[in-house]
Amino acid sequence: MKLLITILLFSLDEFMLPCITKKFIGIDCPGCGLQRSLALLLQGDFLAAFIMYPPVYSIIALLIFLLVRNFITIKYANKIIVTLTITAIGFILINYILKFI
């Protein structure tokens, strides 16, 4: 079982979807690098995942909070969701702008 998981983690690159924007227009989209970053996270390479796509951690924090909120009642959930969403969008936009500099 452990061998199967290891083989799947290292063969993730073969199953990645191509970026349509990059393929047809020739420029990166705001989400370019997210798939590779998630693959690096699954392989345990946290620094390389951050270097590949810095907003990955803010997106994961938002998704985890949304998942937890479905099972647990949280007092200020809407404010936290808005804050995490704005943070994630901010990191995505900053990363996208820095790609062109």
N, C-alpha and C positions, 0 to 999 in steps of 0.2 A: 504494500500500500504506500509506504514511504517512497519507494522508488518510482511509483506511478505519479505521485504528486510532484516529485522532483523533475521528472521528464516533462510533465505538463507545464510546470513553471518556466522551464528553459525553452520550451517550444512555443511560447506565447507570441513571439515575434512573427511566426508564420501565419497567425490568425488575425493580425491587426488590419483594421479597415483603413483604406487610403483616405487622405483629406481631399475632398472634392474641390474645395476652393483652391488649394495649392495645385491640384492636378490641372484644372481648367484655366484659372486666372494666373497662377504662378506666384501668389503671395500666401504667406501663412494666415490661417484664421486664428481667432482668439483662443480656440481650443487645441491648436496644434501642440502636441507633446503630452497631452493628457493620458492617452492610451499607454504610451511608453513609460510615463511616470508611474501609472498604476501597476504596470508589469514590474517595474523596478521595486516598487513597494512590496509586491507579493514575493519578490525574491529576497527581500530584506535589506536592500540597498537604499536606505532612507536619504542619505545625502545626495546620491545621484538622482533620486526621484525629485528632490527639491531643485537641483540644478536643472533638470530636464524641464520641469514645469512648476515654478514656485507656488502658484495658487492651489496646488493639489491638496495641501493640508487644510486650507480654509474651506474648500469644497467638501472634504471628508468630514470636517467638524460639523458643517451644516447638515449633511446627510445623516450623520449619527444622531444629531439632536432631533431631527425630524422623525427618525425611527424610534428613538426613546420616548418622544412625546406621544406617540401612538399608544404606548403601554402605561405611561406614568403621567399623572396630571401635574403640570408645572405651573406655578403661579403667574409668572410673567413670560409665558411661552411666546406670545406674539411679538413682544419687544425683543426677545432674544433672537427669534427667527429673522426679524427685520435687520437687526444688527449683524448677524452672521451673513445674511444675504448681501447686505451692503459691503461688508468686508470682503466677501468672496468676489463680488463684481469689481470692487476696487482693485484687488490684487490681479484679477484677470486683465483689466484695462491697463494697469501699470505695466504688467508683463508684456502685453501686446504693444504698447508704445515703446518700451525699451527694446523690443525686437527690431524696430526700424531705426534706432539710433546707432 
